[in-house]
């Protein structure tokens, strides 16, 4: 008998390491694992990019500089000079979402940005931070 494959299984959150604090479930899930993996990938990219400090940039440095300049231009075109305080926040969120979506394109991986809880929590954090900074 052939097993039926449900394409929605890729969106199910599965507990990897169960952690409970009283009635609170703070388990480490596949969503958490892919978020950590995305942060690690961005950190590795940036570390590899700035490590050699060559006068002729290598591939990693070019990639990092292009992403940096793209976001810097995007911020300055849309917000102007008033957007400088927000640049690091925007750059960090952009790279996090970009690498999360890249990881989600790999077969048998998990796209954490497909869940409304992730996007809503990021939006609320951004709203609060921008309100406090402004």
C-alpha positions as CSV (number, residue, x, y, z in Angstrom):
1,X,0.0,0.0,0.0
2,X,1.3,3.4,-0.9
3,X,1.6,6.0,1.8
4,X,-0.2,9.3,1.2
5,X,2.0,12.3,1.4
6,X,0.4,15.4,2.8
7,X,2.2,18.6,1.5
8,X,1.1,20.5,4.6
9,X,3.3,18.4,6.8
10,X,6.2,20.7,6.1
11,X,4.5,23.5,8.0
12,X,3.9,21.5,11.2
13,X,5.9,22.6,14.2
14,X,7.5,19.6,15.9
15,X,9.1,19.6,19.3
16,X,12.8,18.7,19.2
17,X,13.7,19.3,22.8
18,X,10.7,19.5,25.3
19,X,11.2,22.1,27.9
20,X,8.5,22.9,30.5
21,X,8.5,25.6,33.2
22,X,5.4,24.9,35.3
23,X,2.5,25.1,32.9
24,X,4.5,27.0,30.3
25,X,5.8,25.1,27.3
26,X,9.0,26.7,26.0
27,X,10.1,23.7,23.9
28,X,12.9,24.0,21.3
29,X,11.1,23.2,18.0
30,X,12.0,22.8,14.4
31,X,11.0,26.5,13.9
32,X,13.4,27.5,16.6
33,X,16.1,25.4,15.1
34,X,15.8,27.0,11.7
35,X,15.7,30.5,13.2
36,X,19.0,29.7,15.0
37,X,20.3,28.3,11.8
38,X,19.4,31.5,9.9
39,X,21.1,33.7,12.5
40,X,24.2,31.4,12.4
41,X,24.3,31.6,8.6
42,X,24.0,35.4,8.6
43,X,26.7,35.6,11.3
44,X,29.0,33.3,9.4
45,X,28.5,35.2,6.2
46,X,29.4,38.5,7.9
47,X,32.4,37.1,9.7
48,X,33.7,35.5,6.6
49,X,33.2,38.7,4.7
50,X,35.1,41.0,7.1
51,X,37.8,38.6,8.2
52,X,40.4,38.8,5.4
53,X,40.3,42.7,5.0
54,X,41.9,42.5,1.6
55,X,42.4,45.5,-0.7
56,X,40.9,43.4,-3.5
57,X,37.6,42.0,-2.1
58,X,36.8,38.4,-2.3
59,X,33.5,36.7,-3.1
60,X,32.2,36.8,0.5
61,X,33.2,40.4,1.0
62,X,31.5,41.4,-2.2
63,X,28.3,39.6,-1.2
64,X,28.3,41.3,2.2
65,X,29.0,44.7,0.8
66,X,26.3,44.4,-1.9
67,X,23.7,43.5,0.7
68,X,24.9,46.3,3.0
69,X,24.8,48.8,0.2
70,X,21.4,47.6,-1.0
71,X,19.8,48.1,2.4
72,X,21.6,51.4,3.0
73,X,20.4,52.7,-0.4
74,X,16.9,51.4,0.3
75,X,16.8,53.1,3.7
76,X,18.2,56.4,2.4
77,X,15.8,56.5,-0.6
78,X,12.7,55.8,1.5
79,X,13.4,57.4,4.8
80,X,16.2,59.8,4.0
81,X,18.9,60.9,6.5
82,X,16.4,60.4,9.3
83,X,16.6,56.6,8.7
84,X,20.2,56.2,9.9
85,X,19.2,55.2,13.4
86,X,17.0,52.4,12.0
87,X,19.6,51.0,9.5
88,X,21.0,48.3,11.8
89,X,17.6,47.1,12.8
90,X,16.4,47.0,9.1
91,X,19.5,45.3,7.9
92,X,19.3,42.7,10.6
93,X,15.7,41.9,10.0
94,X,16.2,41.9,6.2
95,X,19.0,39.4,6.5
96,X,17.2,37.2,9.0
97,X,14.1,37.0,6.8
98,X,16.2,36.5,3.6
99,X,18.2,33.6,5.0
100,X,15.0,32.1,6.6
101,X,13.4,32.1,3.2
102,X,16.5,30.7,1.6
103,X,16.6,27.9,4.1
104,X,13.0,27.2,3.4
105,X,13.7,26.7,-0.2
106,X,15.9,23.6,0.6
107,X,14.1,20.3,0.4
108,X,12.9,18.8,3.7
109,X,13.5,22.1,5.5
110,X,11.2,24.4,7.4
111,X,10.2,27.9,6.5
112,X,9.6,29.7,9.8
113,X,8.5,32.9,8.1
114,X,5.4,31.1,6.9
115,X,3.9,31.2,10.4
116,X,1.8,34.2,11.4
117,X,3.2,34.0,14.9
118,X,6.7,34.7,13.7
119,X,5.8,37.6,11.4
120,X,3.4,39.1,14.0
121,X,6.0,38.9,16.8
122,X,8.6,40.5,14.6
123,X,6.2,43.2,13.5
124,X,5.3,43.9,17.2
125,X,8.9,44.1,18.2
126,X,9.6,46.5,15.3
127,X,6.6,48.6,16.2
128,X,7.7,48.9,19.8
129,X,11.4,49.6,19.0
130,X,10.6,52.2,16.3
131,X,8.1,53.9,18.7
132,X,10.7,54.0,21.5
133,X,13.5,55.2,19.2
134,X,11.4,57.8,17.5
